């Protein structure tokens, strides 16, 4: 796991935790809801967090991948330009 992925995962977790707490405060203080709505809210937050995390991990990060043939071609053409 790269540092970029770790930073994203920690940021996502903190953001979703704050969002969950704000939702619980709103449901507890201002909006009268049934107890099962608190459970549904928690499940929704967990599912969204997991879905975004899995999507981010499956996204191809091509910044570290270099095609060896293309790299060799770039070196050869750079020598000719000099």
Rosetta blueprint (number, residue, H / E / L):
1 X L
2 X L
3 X H
4 X H
5 X H
6 X H
7 X H
8 X H
9 X H
10 X H
11 X H
12 X H
13 X H
14 X H
15 X H
16 X H
17 X H
18 X H
19 X H
20 X H
21 X H
22 X H
23 X H
24 X H
25 X H
26 X H
27 X H
28 X H
29 X H
30 X L
31 X L
32 X L
33 X L
34 X L
35 X H
36 X H
37 X H
38 X H
39 X H
40 X H
41 X H
42 X H
43 X H
44 X H
45 X H
46 X H
47 X H
48 X H
49 X H
50 X H
51 X H
52 X H
53 X H
54 X H
55 X H
56 X H
57 X H
58 X H
59 X L
60 X L
61 X L
62 X L
63 X L
64 X L
65 X L
66 X L
67 X L
68 X H
69 X H
70 X H
71 X H
72 X H
73 X H
74 X H
75 X H
76 X H
77 X H
78 X H
79 X H
80 X H
81 X H
82 X L
